Amino acid sequence: MAFYNAPSKQIAYKPLAFLLSNPGGNLMGTTSDVENMFYFLTSPYGGAFRQEEIVHTSNVAEKPLLTTLDTYIQRRERFDYIIFYFSGHGQTNSSTRDLQICVGNGSKQNSYALLPISQIHSRISQLTSKSLYIFDCCRTLVDSRPPLLGDRFLVESQMPLTKDQGRQMFAEYLRKQESDCTALYSCSMNQSSGDNANGGLYTQKLIDHAWNWAQAGQTGQILTAQDTYSQSMSFVSQGQKYTQTPSKSGKLRLPFAIK
């Protein structure tokens, strides 16, 4: 957990967030995941992203997503920070070990394609040197995904932090960080990721923990990806019928929440 002082003057800051999901025919809670993550990121605790800085859809398709990224690249845009979030079905390519997310292929309704994350990362890496990926999906080498039930509750908060303060604190913290591409996964290789009608278990616990953390203890702190990962190791696995072990990659120094 990082401690710091809030910036004394305005800092130019240009973030971008992708909040994406695809129910893949049977994961109806993914829509709630995107909505809940949207409200979190636009709050002061989540960095006070502005609505125009968030690309969000509850039925993401391959072509529109890649076209959007390619358009940013063609415009030679650069961002201080990019968060890429996905909730839905996923699986791991047994040969390349590349995570593939289930998205629409645009040819007809209820038709899906598997999009390798490497295609997304190769584009985002051209737009920023600091990126945080969060995947709430299975990483199985096969298609079997056992069902899992979980509870969701949203914590209503009285926030003493304004959106402008939260945004500037994110900007100041990121300005001092080295280049980093961090990824947080809801499960480990060849595991399944639980979901219920309220959304992915991992996303539920991730946001609940951040809200509770933001309301308790000393202010002027950053909840880093490392802190988030460490906590997720315990709160995801508790009471489950099968193993779901969150995993990560990168330096884990990028921010997820602030207070």
C-alpha positions, 0 to 999 in steps of 0.5 A: 500500500502506497502513501503520498501527498496529494498534488499541490497543483493541477496535473495534465492527465489523460487516462482511458478505460475499456470496460467490456463484457460478453455473456456468451449466451449464458453469463447474464451477470456480466452486464452488472460487472461492467456497470459496477466497474463503471460506477467505481472508476468514475468515483473519486476512489477509482480515479474519477474517470470521465465518461468520455474516457471510458469505452464500455459495452456489455456485448463486445464484438471483435471488429469494433473493439480492434477498430477502436484501438486501431483508430487511436493508434492512427491518430497517434494518441498517447495516454497516461494510463489505460485500464482494460477490463473484461468479464465473460467467457475465456479459455487458454490456447493450449499451444501458445498459452495465450488467454482468449476472450469470447467476443461477438464476431459480428456475422450474426446474433449469438455468434462468437469468436475467440480473441487472443489477448495478445492482439489487444495488448499489442495495440494498447502498448502503442498507446501507453506505457502504463496499462492495467488489465483485469480479466474475470473469465475462465482460463481453462485449456478445455471448454468445461466450466463448472457453475459457481454461485457467489454473493454480490453486495454493493457498498454505498459510500459517503465519499469525502474525496471529490472527483477532481481530487481523486483524479489528480491523486491518480495523475500524481501517483502515475507520474512518478511510476515507471512504465508498467503493464500489469495484468490481474486474472480471476483464476490461474492457468487451466482453471475456471472462473465463477459467475452468477446472475450478479456477475463474476465472483472475482469482480464482485469481491474486487469492487467490494474490497476496494469500497470497504478499504476506501472508507476505513483507515488513514486517507492519502493512500493508494490501493495498488495492483499488488495490494489488490492481488494479495487480497484476492488470493483469500477472498476469492477462494473462500467457500468455493467448491473448486479451486479458483486461484487469482494470478497476475503478471507485471510489476503490480505498482499501478493504482486500482483505488485511492482514498 
